[in-house]
Amino acid sequence: MSKKITYRDIVFDIVKQIPAGKVASYGQISKLIPGCTARMVGYALASLPNDSGVPWQRVINSKGKISPHGAGFGSAMQRALLEQEGIIFSKDNSIEMSIYSWIS
């Protein structure tokens, strides 16, 4: 019997396509999946196991900022991972989407 493909599986497959040094917003990802919302993308990414291989850090909010993660630890990790990929944050802790967005 084949495994039923869920919206979470589709989210993960899309996020795996975002190259290092690029980001996409939750909303941008959701628009690629019929019936999906930005919140659903967030829930899917929050359910990832630590060793998933999905580059979750490359998904940010529509304002170009990192959305809060559990007690702030995840947010700091996400920023560090993005900076390691060459992404530069502005003084207001945002990412210039016109430079780093994977989807135009």
PyMOL commands that set and color helices and strands:
alter all, ss='L'
color gray80, all
select helices_A, chain A and resi 7-15+26-30+38-46+56-58+70-84+97-100
alter helices_A, ss='H'
color red, helices_A
select strands_A, chain A and resi 24-25+59-60
alter strands_A, ss='S'
color yellow, strands_A
deselect
rebuild
show_as cartoon
